[in-house]
Amino acid sequence: MLQKLHKRAKTNYAIRYEIQASSKSVRELSLEYGLNPKTILKWKHRNTLEDKSSRPVTLQTKISKEHEDFIVYERKAHKKSLFEIWDTLHDIIPDLYTMKIYRVLVRWGLNILPSELKDADRQVKKFRKYTIGYLHIDLIYTPYLMTPNGKKKRYYIFSCIDRISKIAYVMISEQKTKHDGTRFLHKVLKYYPYQINYILTDNGTEFTNKKYKGGKARHIHSFTKLCRSSSIQHRTTKIKHPWTNGMVERFNQKLKNQVTRKYLFDDVSDLERKLREYVNKYNFEIKLIQLGGKTPIDNLKQNYFSRLKFVPQRIVI
């Protein structure tokens, strides 16, 4: 019989069996086998002959129930990997790292996806039917970049994508204040060649005055003012539910994979140039399955030409 023994084991299966079967006292068996009395006691009360795993029975991690539910939801609903879950939730859950996510998944039995989750088609609630003019807006952080004075600084990328036409637009900003959010919206309204009817954002201070604990803001946010003056309905996601703005979240993931994580940048102007090149390529060159194998611009010209105020142009930052 193949024996699986601990590296420092001083007993084999035969000795363990003799200890369990013997009626001698612990002291007598200790002297007979030259073992510590604690070792004799352990095998006297053990029902098996195998060594136990040194792993803890229950993996512990400091995380709230609410945050744990976020991780479980991302795993079960979207079947995301550890790194995909981290990328989605690291801005929401403080001090989040992949091992903490893994421990939560082990506790819920989701470290390996159950067959019923793999085989079953995810039930997705379909979007209500809209026409062009429904924008999803968000922002992401850039890597640390060198400034002209030789210091490192992190910038912000405001991103926007139309739910139907898939036309995208971006802007780099040094800050993410309400003035920067409003400045981005001004540029968005000038760039898109058709009427914008709806805008969906999260509850960041750059987009709204909404409070986490309720209460009304004293002043109307400048972003909201601009929406109202442009006859746009400004909608916000549910607090701490970033996946409800999933379209722009997926576009942000493309920006990270194709630009911010792909290159090393000399400065912010270098990042700006590569970002502009990718977004122009996305709008004018990449053929999307959702659009029947057409580029966003070609689809716009073919299906919505009568609604265009002007011919779409490439972004010039």
DRENDO-1510 file (C-alpha; in Angstrom, 1 decimal, always signed):
<recs>
REC; n; res; u; v; w
REC; 1; MET; +0.0; +0.0; +0.0 .
REC; 2; LEU; +1.3; +3.4; -1.0 .
REC; 3; GLN; +1.9; +5.4; +2.2 .
REC; 4; LYS; +1.5; +9.2; +2.1 .
REC; 5; LEU; +3.5; +10.4; +5.1 .
REC; 6; HIS; +4.4; +13.9; +6.4 .
REC; 7; LYS; +8.1; +14.8; +5.6 .
REC; 8; ARG; +9.0; +14.7; +9.3 .
REC; 9; ALA; +6.8; +11.8; +10.3 .
REC; 10; LYS; +8.4; +9.5; +12.8 .
REC; 11; THR; +5.7; +6.8; +12.4 .
REC; 12; ASN; +4.4; +4.7; +9.5 .
REC; 13; TYR; +1.0; +3.1; +9.1 .
REC; 14; ALA; +2.1; -0.1; +10.8 .
REC; 15; ILE; +3.2; +1.7; +14.0 .
REC; 16; ARG; +0.1; +3.9; +14.0 .
REC; 17; TYR; -2.1; +0.8; +13.7 .
REC; 18; GLU; -0.2; -0.9; +16.6 .
REC; 19; ILE; -0.6; +2.1; +18.8 .
REC; 20; GLN; -4.4; +2.3; +18.1 .
REC; 21; ALA; -4.8; -1.4; +18.7 .
REC; 22; SER; -2.6; -1.6; +21.8 .
REC; 23; SER; -4.1; -1.7; +25.4 .
REC; 24; LYS; -0.8; -0.5; +26.9 .
REC; 25; SER; -0.6; +2.9; +28.7 .
REC; 26; VAL; +0.7; +6.0; +26.9 .
REC; 27; ARG; +3.9; +5.9; +29.0 .
REC; 28; GLU; +4.6; +2.3; +28.0 .
REC; 29; LEU; +4.0; +2.9; +24.3 .
REC; 30; SER; +6.2; +6.1; +24.4 .
REC; 31; LEU; +9.1; +4.1; +25.9 .
REC; 32; GLU; +8.6; +1.2; +23.5 .
REC; 33; TYR; +8.5; +3.2; +20.3 .
REC; 34; GLY; +10.7; +6.1; +21.4 .
REC; 35; LEU; +8.0; +8.7; +20.7 .
REC; 36; ASN; +6.7; +11.8; +22.5 .
REC; 37; PRO; +3.7; +11.0; +24.7 .
REC; 38; LYS; +1.7; +13.7; +22.7 .
REC; 39; THR; +2.3; +11.7; +19.5 .
REC; 40; ILE; +1.0; +8.5; +21.2 .
REC; 41; LEU; -2.1; +10.3; +22.4 .
REC; 42; LYS; -2.7; +11.8; +18.9 .
REC; 43; TRP; -2.7; +8.4; +17.2 .
REC; 44; LYS; -4.6; +6.8; +20.1 .
REC; 45; HIS; -7.6; +9.1; +19.5 .
REC; 46; ARG; -7.3; +9.2; +15.7 .
REC; 47; ASN; -9.7; +7.1; +13.6 .
REC; 48; THR; -7.5; +7.0; +10.5 .
REC; 49; LEU; -3.9; +6.3; +9.7 .
REC; 50; GLU; -3.4; +9.3; +7.4 .
REC; 51; ASP; -1.9; +12.7; +8.2 .
REC; 52; LYS; -4.3; +15.5; +8.3 .
REC; 53; SER; -3.9; +18.6; +6.1 .
REC; 54; SER; -2.2; +21.6; +7.7 .
REC; 55; ARG; -4.6; +23.9; +5.8 .
REC; 56; PRO; -7.2; +25.7; +8.0 .
REC; 57; VAL; -10.7; +24.3; +7.8 .
REC; 58; THR; -12.2; +27.7; +7.4 .
REC; 59; LEU; -10.3; +30.4; +5.4 .
REC; 60; GLN; -10.6; +33.7; +7.1 .
REC; 61; THR; -10.5; +37.2; +5.5 .
REC; 62; LYS; -11.5; +40.6; +6.7 .
REC; 63; ILE; -14.3; +41.7; +4.4 .
REC; 64; SER; -17.8; +42.9; +5.0 .
REC; 65; LYS; -20.9; +40.9; +4.1 .
REC; 66; GLU; -21.9; +43.6; +1.6 .
REC; 67; HIS; -18.5; +43.5; -0.2 .
REC; 68; GLU; -18.6; +39.7; -0.1 .
REC; 69; ASP; -21.9; +39.7; -1.9 .
REC; 70; PHE; -20.4; +41.9; -4.6 .
REC; 71; ILE; -17.7; +39.4; -5.3 .
REC; 72; VAL; -20.1; +36.4; -5.3 .
REC; 73; TYR; -22.4; +38.3; -7.7 .
REC; 74; GLU; -19.6; +39.0; -10.2 .
REC; 75; ARG; -18.6; +35.4; -10.1 .
REC; 76; LYS; -22.0; +33.8; -10.4 .
REC; 77; ALA; -23.7; +36.3; -12.7 .
REC; 78; HIS; -20.8; +37.1; -15.1 .
REC; 79; LYS; -18.5; +34.1; -14.5 .
REC; 80; LYS; -15.5; +36.5; -14.1 .
REC; 81; SER; -12.0; +35.4; -13.2 .
REC; 82; LEU; -10.1; +36.6; -10.1 .
REC; 83; PHE; -8.4; +39.4; -12.0 .
REC; 84; GLU; -11.6; +40.5; -13.7 .
REC; 85; ILE; -13.4; +40.7; -10.4 .
REC; 86; TRP; -10.5; +42.7; -8.9 .
REC; 87; ASP; -10.5; +45.0; -11.9 .
REC; 88; THR; -14.2; +45.7; -11.5 .
REC; 89; LEU; -14.3; +46.1; -7.7 .
REC; 90; HIS; -10.9; +47.4; -6.5 .
REC; 91; ASP; -12.2; +51.0; -6.6 .
REC; 92; ILE; -15.2; +50.0; -4.4 .
REC; 93; ILE; -13.8; +47.5; -1.9 .
REC; 94; PRO; -10.8; +48.9; +0.1 .
REC; 95; ASP; -7.6; +46.9; +0.3 .
REC; 96; LEU; -8.8; +44.3; -2.2 .
REC; 97; TYR; -6.4; +41.8; -3.6 .
REC; 98; THR; -6.8; +38.5; -5.5 .
REC; 99; MET; -6.1; +36.2; -2.6 .
REC; 100; LYS; -8.9; +37.9; -0.6 .
REC; 101; ILE; -11.2; +37.3; -3.5 .
REC; 102; TYR; -10.1; +33.7; -3.8 .
REC; 103; ARG; -10.8; +33.0; -0.1 .
REC; 104; VAL; -14.3; +34.4; -0.5 .
REC; 105; LEU; -14.9; +32.2; -3.6 .
REC; 106; VAL; -13.6; +29.1; -1.6 .
REC; 107; ARG; -15.9; +29.9; +1.2 .
REC; 108; TRP; -18.9; +29.9; -1.2 .
REC; 109; GLY; -17.6; +26.9; -3.2 .
REC; 110; LEU; -17.1; +29.1; -6.3 .
REC; 111; ASN; -13.3; +28.8; -6.7 .
REC; 112; ILE; -14.2; +26.2; -9.4 .
REC; 113; LEU; -17.3; +27.1; -11.2 .
REC; 114; PRO; -20.1; +24.5; -10.7 .
REC; 115; SER; -21.2; +22.7; -13.9 .
REC; 116; GLU; -24.7; +24.2; -13.6 .
REC; 117; LEU; -23.2; +27.7; -13.9 .
REC; 118; LYS; -21.0; +26.7; -16.9 .
REC; 119; ASP; -23.7; +25.0; -18.8 .
REC; 120; ALA; -26.6; +27.3; -18.1 .
REC; 121; ASP; -27.0; +30.4; -20.3 .
REC; 122; ARG; -26.9; +33.5; -18.2 .
REC; 123; GLN; -30.3; +35.1; -18.1 .
REC; 124; VAL; -29.6; +38.7; -19.1 .
REC; 125; LYS; -32.3; +41.3; -18.8 .
REC; 126; LYS; -32.4; +42.9; -22.2 .
REC; 127; PHE; -32.0; +46.7; -22.7 .
REC; 128; ARG; -35.2; +48.6; -23.4 .
REC; 129; LYS; -35.2; +49.6; -27.0 .
REC; 130; TYR; -33.7; +53.0; -27.6 .
REC; 131; THR; -32.4; +54.8; -30.6 .
REC; 132; ILE; -29.1; +56.6; -30.9 .
REC; 133; GLY; -28.5; +59.4; -28.4 .
REC; 134; TYR; -28.1; +57.3; -25.2 .
REC; 135; LEU; -24.7; +57.8; -23.7 .
REC; 136; HIS; -22.9; +55.9; -21.0 .
REC; 137; ILE; -20.2; +58.0; -19.3 .
REC; 138; ASP; -17.5; +57.1; -16.7 .
REC; 139; LEU; -13.9; +57.7; -15.9 .
REC; 140; ILE; -10.8; +55.6; -15.2 .
REC; 141; TYR; -7.4; +56.4; -13.6 .
REC; 142; THR; -4.2; +56.5; -15.7 .
REC; 143; PRO; -0.8; +55.0; -14.7 .
REC; 144; TYR; +1.5; +57.4; -12.9 .
REC; 145; LEU; +3.2; +59.7; -15.5 .
REC; 146; MET; +6.0; +62.1; -15.4 .
REC; 147; THR; +5.1; +65.8; -15.3 .
REC; 148; PRO; +7.3; +68.7; -16.7 .
REC; 149; ASN; +8.7; +69.4; -13.2 .
REC; 150; GLY; +9.9; +65.8; -12.9 .
REC; 151; LYS; +7.3; +64.5; -10.5 .
REC; 152; LYS; +4.9; +61.6; -10.9 .
REC; 153; LYS; +1.2; +62.3; -11.3 .
REC; 154; ARG; -1.9; +60.3; -12.0 .
REC; 155; TYR; -4.4; +61.7; -14.5 .
REC; 156; TYR; -8.0; +60.8; -15.3 .
REC; 157; ILE; -9.6; +59.5; -18.5 .
REC; 158; PHE; -13.3; +60.5; -19.0 .
REC; 159; SER; -14.9; +58.0; -21.4 .
REC; 160; CYS; -18.2; +58.0; -23.2 .
REC; 161; ILE; -19.9; +55.5; -25.6 .
REC; 162; ASP; -23.3; +55.5; -27.2 .
REC; 163; ARG; -25.4; +52.5; -26.3 .
REC; 164; ILE; -26.7; +52.0; -29.9 .
REC; 165; SER; -24.2; +53.6; -32.4 .
REC; 166; LYS; -21.2; +52.5; -30.3 .
REC; 167; ILE; -19.5; +55.9; -31.1 .
REC; 168; ALA; -16.9; +56.6; -28.4 .
REC; 169; TYR; -15.2; +59.7; -27.1 .
REC; 170; VAL; -12.5; +60.3; -24.4 .
REC; 171; MET; -10.8; +63.2; -22.6 .
REC; 172; ILE; -7.8; +63.3; -20.3 .
REC; 173; SER; -8.0; +65.5; -17.2 .
REC; 174; GLU; -5.7; +66.4; -14.4 .
REC; 175; GLN; -8.6; +66.4; -11.9 .
REC; 176; LYS; -12.1; +64.9; -11.6 .
REC; 177; THR; -14.0; +67.8; -10.2 .
REC; 178; LYS; -17.5; +68.8; -11.2 .
REC; 179; HIS; -16.0; +71.4; -13.5 .
REC; 180; ASP; -14.0; +68.7; -15.3 .
REC; 181; GLY; -17.1; +66.5; -15.7 .
REC; 182; THR; -19.0; +69.5; -17.1 .
REC; 183; ARG; -16.1; +70.4; -19.5 .
REC; 184; PHE; -16.1; +66.8; -20.7 .
REC; 185; LEU; -19.9; +67.0; -21.4 .
REC; 186; HIS; -19.4; +70.2; -23.4 .
REC; 187; LYS; -16.9; +68.4; -25.6 .
REC; 188; VAL; -19.1; +65.3; -25.9 .
REC; 189; LEU; -22.1; +67.4; -27.1 .
REC; 190; LYS; -19.9; +69.1; -29.7 .
REC; 191; TYR; -18.4; +65.8; -30.9 .
REC; 192; TYR; -21.5; +63.7; -31.4 .
REC; 193; PRO; -23.3; +64.6; -34.7 .
REC; 194; TYR; -26.8; +64.0; -33.5 .
REC; 195; GLN; -29.1; +64.9; -30.6 .
REC; 196; ILE; -28.3; +63.3; -27.2 .
REC; 197; ASN; -31.4; +62.3; -25.3 .
REC; 198; TYR; -30.2; +60.3; -22.3 .
REC; 199; ILE; -26.9; +60.1; -20.3 .
REC; 200; LEU; -26.1; +57.5; -17.7 .
REC; 201; THR; -23.3; +58.0; -15.1 .
REC; 202; ASP; -22.3; +56.8; -11.7 .
REC; 203; ASN; -22.7; +58.9; -8.6 .
REC; 204; GLY; -19.3; +60.4; -8.5 .
REC; 205; THR; -19.0; +64.1; -7.5 .
REC; 206; GLU; -17.8; +64.9; -11.0 .
REC; 207; PHE; -21.3; +64.0; -12.3 .
REC; 208; THR; -23.8; +64.5; -9.5 .
REC; 209; ASN; -24.6; +66.0; -6.1 .
REC; 210; LYS; -26.3; +62.8; -4.9 .
REC; 211; LYS; -25.5; +61.8; -1.3 .
REC; 212; TYR; -24.8; +58.3; -0.1 .
REC; 213; LYS; -26.8; +58.8; +3.0 .
REC; 214; GLY; -29.7; +60.7; +1.5 .
REC; 215; GLY; -30.4; +64.4; +1.9 .
REC; 216; LYS; -30.7; +67.0; -0.8 .
REC; 217; ALA; -27.8; +69.1; -2.2 .
REC; 218; ARG; -27.9; +72.8; -1.8 .
REC; 219; HIS; -27.0; +73.6; -5.4 .
REC; 220; ILE; -27.8; +71.9; -8.7 .
REC; 221; HIS; -24.7; +70.3; -10.2 .
REC; 222; SER; -23.3; +72.0; -13.2 .
REC; 223; PHE; -23.3; +68.7; -15.1 .
REC; 224; THR; -27.0; +68.4; -14.4 .
REC; 225; LYS; -27.6; +72.0; -15.4 .
REC; 226; LEU; -26.0; +71.4; -18.8 .
REC; 227; CYS; -28.1; +68.3; -19.3 .
REC; 228; ARG; -31.3; +70.2; -18.6 .
REC; 229; SER; -30.4; +73.1; -20.8 .
REC; 230; SER; -29.6; +70.6; -23.6 .
REC; 231; SER; -32.9; +68.7; -23.1 .
REC; 232; ILE; -31.0; +65.6; -21.9 .
REC; 233; GLN; -32.3; +63.3; -19.2 .
REC; 234; HIS; -29.5; +62.6; -16.8 .
REC; 235; ARG; -29.7; +59.2; -15.1 .
REC; 236; THR; -27.5; +57.7; -12.4 .
REC; 237; THR; -26.7; +54.1; -11.4 .
REC; 238; LYS; -27.7; +52.6; -8.1 .
REC; 239; ILE; -25.1; +53.3; -5.4 .
REC; 240; LYS; -22.2; +50.8; -5.4 .
REC; 241; HIS; -23.6; +49.0; -8.4 .
REC; 242; PRO; -21.0; +49.8; -11.2 .
REC; 243; TRP; -22.1; +46.8; -13.3 .
REC; 244; THR; -25.4; +48.7; -14.0 .
REC; 245; ASN; -23.3; +50.9; -16.2 .
REC; 246; GLY; -21.7; +47.9; -17.8 .
REC; 247; MET; -21.4; +49.2; -21.4 .
REC; 248; VAL; -18.9; +51.9; -20.6 .
REC; 249; GLU; -17.2; +49.6; -18.1 .
REC; 250; ARG; -16.5; +47.2; -20.9 .
REC; 251; PHE; -15.3; +50.0; -23.1 .
REC; 252; ASN; -13.0; +51.1; -20.3 .
REC; 253; GLN; -11.6; +47.6; -20.1 .
REC; 254; LYS; -10.7; +47.9; -23.8 .
REC; 255; LEU; -8.9; +51.2; -23.1 .
REC; 256; LYS; -6.9; +49.6; -20.4 .
REC; 257; ASN; -6.0; +46.5; -22.4 .
REC; 258; GLN; -5.2; +48.3; -25.7 .
REC; 259; VAL; -3.6; +51.5; -24.3 .
REC; 260; THR; -2.9; +52.1; -20.6 .
REC; 261; ARG; -1.6; +48.6; -19.9 .
REC; 262; LYS; +0.0; +48.0; -23.3 .
REC; 263; TYR; +2.5; +50.9; -23.5 .
REC; 264; LEU; +5.0; +52.7; -21.3 .
REC; 265; PHE; +4.4; +56.4; -21.7 .
REC; 266; ASP; +7.0; +59.2; -21.6 .
REC; 267; ASP; +4.5; +61.8; -20.5 .
REC; 268; VAL; +0.8; +62.7; -20.6 .
REC; 269; SER; +1.0; +63.9; -24.2 .
REC; 270; ASP; +2.3; +60.5; -25.2 .
REC; 271; LEU; -0.7; +58.8; -23.5 .
REC; 272; GLU; -3.0; +61.4; -25.1 .
REC; 273; ARG; -1.7; +60.6; -28.6 .
REC; 274; LYS; -2.0; +56.8; -28.2 .
REC; 275; LEU; -5.4; +57.2; -26.6 .
REC; 276; ARG; -6.6; +59.3; -29.5 .
REC; 277; GLU; -5.2; +56.9; -32.1 .
REC; 278; TYR; -7.1; +53.9; -30.5 .
REC; 279; VAL; -10.4; +55.7; -30.1 .
REC; 280; ASN; -10.3; +56.9; -33.7 .
REC; 281; LYS; -9.4; +53.3; -34.8 .
REC; 282; TYR; -12.3; +52.0; -32.7 .
REC; 283; ASN; -14.8; +54.5; -34.3 .
REC; 284; PHE; -13.6; +54.4; -37.9 .
REC; 285; GLU; -11.8; +51.0; -38.5 .
REC; 286; ILE; -12.8; +48.2; -36.1 .
REC; 287; LYS; -15.8; +46.2; -37.3 .
REC; 288; LEU; -18.1; +45.2; -34.5 .
REC; 289; ILE; -20.2; +42.0; -34.3 .
REC; 290; GLN; -23.0; +44.0; -32.6 .
REC; 291; LEU; -23.3; +46.2; -35.6 .
REC; 292; GLY; -23.4; +43.4; -38.1 .
REC; 293; GLY; -19.7; +43.6; -39.0 .
REC; 294; LYS; -19.7; +47.3; -39.6 .
REC; 295; THR; -17.6; +50.1; -38.0 .
REC; 296; PRO; -19.5; +52.5; -35.7 .
REC; 297; ILE; -19.1; +55.3; -38.2 .
REC; 298; ASP; -20.2; +53.2; -41.3 .
REC; 299; ASN; -23.2; +52.0; -39.3 .
REC; 300; LEU; -24.1; +55.5; -38.4 .
REC; 301; LYS; -23.9; +56.8; -41.9 .
REC; 302; GLN; -25.9; +53.9; -43.4 .
REC; 303; ASN; -28.7; +53.7; -40.8 .
REC; 304; TYR; -29.0; +57.1; -39.2 .
REC; 305; PHE; -27.8; +59.5; -41.9 .
REC; 306; SER; -31.0; +61.6; -41.9 .
REC; 307; ARG; -30.4; +62.4; -38.2 .
REC; 308; LEU; -26.8; +63.6; -38.5 .
REC; 309; LYS; -26.2; +67.3; -38.1 .
REC; 310; PHE; -22.7; +67.0; -39.7 .
REC; 311; VAL; -20.4; +64.3; -41.0 .
REC; 312; PRO; -18.5; +62.6; -38.1 .
REC; 313; GLN; -14.8; +63.5; -37.9 .
REC; 314; ARG; -11.8; +61.9; -36.2 .
REC; 315; ILE; -11.0; +63.1; -32.7 .
REC; 316; VAL; -8.3; +65.8; -32.5 .
REC; 317; ILE; -7.1; +66.2; -28.9 .
</recs>
